[in-house]
Amino acid sequence: MESGLAAVVDKGFSQQLRKEVERLQIRDSARRLAPVSDSQIAIPLLNSGSLKCYKNGDFYNIEGIQFSLQTILLPMAKAASVHNPYRKLCDSMKDLMSRNNICWTSELAKDIPHRWEQHGDMILLPGGSFSRQEWQHVASVVYKKVCEVFGVKRLAKKSVISDDKYRSSQVTLLIGEDGWVKHVDNGIIYTYDVTQCMFSVGNITEKLRIASLDCTGETVVDMFAGIGYFTLPYLVHAHASKVYACEWNPHAVEALKRNLMLNKVDTRCEVLEGDNQVVCPKGVADRVNLGLIPSSESSWPAACSTLKSTGGILHIHGNVTDNNKQDSADGHMKLVENTECELDKQRRIEHESCHFSNCGFSSNVSDMHTLCFTPAEHVSDEQNIPDTVQPSALLDQFERGDFGLKLGMKVRHNLVWLKWAKNVCSQIEQILFQQQNKQWICTVLHVEHVKSYAPHINHLVVDLQCRPSRKS
Ligand SMILES: C[S@@+](CC[C@H](N)C(=O)[O-])C[C@H]1O[C@@H](n2cnc3c(N)ncnc32)[C@H](O)[C@@H]1O
């Protein structure tokens, strides 16, 4: 048993809350979930830092699940007690400090990371690890010890991704000659220098989605190519005939060129080094990828002018903020569906992508068509709430701002997402109209949820089909 921080929640909500704390990356996997009474379960946590914004009086509330924080004795996970590098790291650091007559404190213990990334023979530590003054006295030995514990040759440490125009990596090499690492991801080899470029692990679902497209015969322009996160899936799996890859960070360009060679697709890709607003070719693309967050808006005109005169598809990424925290906390409306079983319902509510078509809802995904809303007991104007509401009607009400109902969080999010997609769609129509002096019809084909970026901020992608209107 080990004492530590835990979230205590009613049994019926324990699995939902476990998923939420895993999403926030604060679940302590070294200790096991355990009942604390007949009706409550404790979920072990690493820390409570990211929970601050969910605090409501003495309790916390995530997605309508109420829980408290307590310090509790919990059993160790089996794997953790047998082979746990974190424990090994703690033990070897305690030992090292005592040999150097440095007193072991809880502050020093907090400086030891619970998570890290392994890139082949390199361990990449999170920012903030080993940052206290005491470590500096024994710095070179500490870093060697860390390598020993993990059985690697190189060690590096992160801080935040820089806000500079290159979104440079902020990684310092602590032990080793260079920062080049290799990743194999969905059959694609990526190599890059961790001290110079970033690798967005969180975008894996979007990379897989791109990989599943059939782009045979298509020309694609990747406006923010980086080291080839999307350029490579377009070439290797989606079989694009040609990709123009724009990138202005010379370190990323170097990695991109290496990656094209490594994956033997360099003959189908032209790397255009520089600002995409300058280097992007005109009138060539069937498809344009705009993979920059929080927004790629400044490059939308260049993206529009790279489309073929017959039109094409834009994949526009963006961070979308849901500001209305109050509604999400009390969630007056429950989202239910008539016919589905409990498990399907759960899956559907957790299914984080939504498909919308032509700013209405697409017929190929039944999700939103079959939704109806049931008022919870405490909604006073129950009689005014229709049994079934068409999502497009919901959006109209939502846009007029006369939405008297409070919606369940996922539904409201979907409406916020759809509103964002519609907004992007009409801005792109305007840009195309201004550039070409004729009407274009843009259609929202799909809205993809890539990841939760921060509380109330979601990274989305809208797929827009853009066609010149026959009328004008
Ligand atoms: C965040 S990375 C995106 C990588 C990839 N799309 C992803 O989501 O994982 C953005 C890349 O776009 C590049 N970039 C940003 N603005 C640019 C511009 N105007 N022209 C060319 N490259 C640009 C940055 O240097 C960086 O490598």
The ligand as a Tripos MOL2 file, in Angstrom:
@<TRIPOS>MOLECULE
LIG
   27    29     1     0     0
SMALL
NO_CHARGES

@<TRIPOS>ATOM
      1 C1          3.1500   22.9740  -35.6320 C.3       1 LIG1
      2 S1          4.0620   22.5220  -37.0040 S.3       1 LIG1
      3 C2          2.8500   21.6090  -37.7330 C.3       1 LIG1
      4 C3          3.2920   20.3340  -37.9820 C.3       1 LIG1
      5 C4          2.1780   19.3850  -38.3620 C.3       1 LIG1
      6 N1          1.2780   20.0170  -39.2860 N.3       1 LIG1
      7 C5          1.4730   18.8760  -37.1120 C.2       1 LIG1
      8 O1          0.3390   19.2910  -36.8150 O.co2     1 LIG1
      9 O2          2.0110   18.0180  -36.4390 O.co2     1 LIG1
     10 C6          3.9400   23.9240  -38.0310 C.3       1 LIG1
     11 C7          5.0370   23.9910  -39.0330 C.3       1 LIG1
     12 O3          4.6960   25.0090  -39.9660 O.3       1 LIG1
     13 C8          5.8080   25.8520  -40.1800 C.3       1 LIG1
     14 N2          5.2480   27.1550  -40.5580 N.ar      1 LIG1
     15 C9          4.5190   28.0120  -39.8160 C.ar      1 LIG1
     16 N3          4.1550   29.0780  -40.5330 N.ar      1 LIG1
     17 C10         4.6590   28.9070  -41.7810 C.ar      1 LIG1
     18 C11         4.6180   29.6820  -42.9850 C.ar      1 LIG1
     19 N4          3.9720   30.8260  -43.0290 N.pl3     1 LIG1
     20 N5          5.2320   29.2000  -44.0640 N.ar      1 LIG1
     21 C12         5.8900   28.0010  -44.0320 C.ar      1 LIG1
     22 N6          5.9810   27.2230  -42.9170 N.ar      1 LIG1
     23 C13         5.3600   27.6740  -41.8000 C.ar      1 LIG1
     24 C14         6.5670   25.8280  -38.8600 C.3       1 LIG1
     25 O4          7.9420   26.1050  -39.0560 O.3       1 LIG1
     26 C15         6.3370   24.3960  -38.3960 C.3       1 LIG1
     27 O5          7.3350   23.5200  -38.8270 O.3       1 LIG1
@<TRIPOS>BOND
     1     1     2 1
     2     2     3 1
     3     2    10 1
     4     3     4 1
     5     4     5 1
     6     5     6 1
     7     5     7 1
     8     7     8 2
     9     7     9 1
    10    10    11 1
    11    11    12 1
    12    11    26 1
    13    12    13 1
    14    13    14 1
    15    13    24 1
    16    14    15 ar
    17    14    23 ar
    18    15    16 ar
    19    16    17 ar
    20    17    18 ar
    21    17    23 ar
    22    18    19 1
    23    18    20 ar
    24    20    21 ar
    25    21    22 ar
    26    22    23 ar
    27    24    25 1
    28    24    26 1
    29    26    27 1
@<TRIPOS>SUBSTRUCTURE
     1 LIG1         1 GROUP 0 **** ****
